[in-house]
Amino acid sequence: MFCLKRQTSIPWQALQVQFGAGYPFDERGVRNFKSHFIEHLKKVCLIYSAANVQPTPDGLILKPSRPHIQTVAGITSTLLG
């Protein structure tokens, strides 16, 4: 998320396609996926406390955030291109 330049929204259905292969693509499947995804997101945010992410009824809102690791001048920008 440190690469984001502006707020980005990702719908639950798109997240389910990427991360929820074991959930059916019906109303109940999306609801269960969303519930479990938010539980795991809370755990991620314990480690990456600078993550500026907000679950909404429609999906996730990602906002620019500080990197989760300290950058060293020149190295990160070189790796990212």
C-alpha positions in Angstrom: 0.0 0.0 0.0 3.0 2.3 0.3 3.0 2.4 -3.6 -0.5 3.9 -3.7 -0.7 7.6 -4.7 -4.5 7.9 -4.0 -7.3 6.1 -2.3 -8.3 2.9 -4.0 -11.5 0.8 -3.6 -11.6 -3.0 -4.2 -15.0 -4.7 -4.3 -15.5 -7.8 -2.2 -16.2 -9.8 -5.3 -12.8 -9.0 -6.8 -11.1 -9.9 -3.5 -13.0 -13.1 -3.4 -11.8 -14.0 -6.9 -8.2 -13.4 -5.8 -8.2 -14.8 -2.2 -11.4 -16.8 -1.8 -11.3 -19.8 -4.1 -12.9 -22.1 -1.6 -16.0 -19.9 -1.2 -19.0 -20.2 -3.5 -20.0 -17.1 -5.5 -23.4 -16.7 -4.0 -24.7 -14.3 -1.3 -23.8 -16.7 1.6 -20.3 -17.4 0.1 -19.5 -13.7 -0.3 -20.8 -13.0 3.3 -18.6 -15.8 4.7 -15.6 -14.8 2.7 -16.0 -11.2 3.8 -16.2 -12.2 7.5 -13.1 -14.4 7.4 -11.2 -11.9 5.3 -11.8 -9.1 7.9 -10.7 -11.4 10.7 -7.4 -12.1 8.9 -7.1 -8.4 7.9 -7.2 -7.5 11.6 -4.2 -9.9 12.2 -2.3 -8.3 9.3 -2.9 -4.9 10.8 -1.4 -6.0 14.1 1.9 -6.6 12.2 1.5 -3.7 9.7 0.1 -1.1 12.0 0.7 1.7 9.4 -1.7 0.0 7.0 -4.4 2.5 6.1 -7.2 0.2 5.1 -10.9 0.3 5.9 -13.5 -2.5 5.2 -16.9 -1.2 4.0 -20.1 -2.9 3.0 -19.0 -2.7 -0.7 -15.3 -3.8 -0.3 -12.0 -2.4 1.0 -10.7 1.1 0.8 -7.0 1.3 0.6 -5.2 4.6 1.3 -1.6 5.5 0.9 0.4 4.1 3.9 3.9 4.1 5.2 6.0 1.1 4.2 5.8 -1.8 6.6 9.7 -2.0 6.7 12.2 0.8 7.0 13.6 1.9 3.6 17.2 2.5 2.9 17.9 5.5 0.6 18.4 4.3 -3.0 17.7 0.6 -2.4 13.9 0.6 -2.4 13.6 3.0 -5.3 16.1 0.9 -7.3 14.1 -2.3 -6.6 10.8 -0.8 -7.6 12.1 0.5 -10.8 
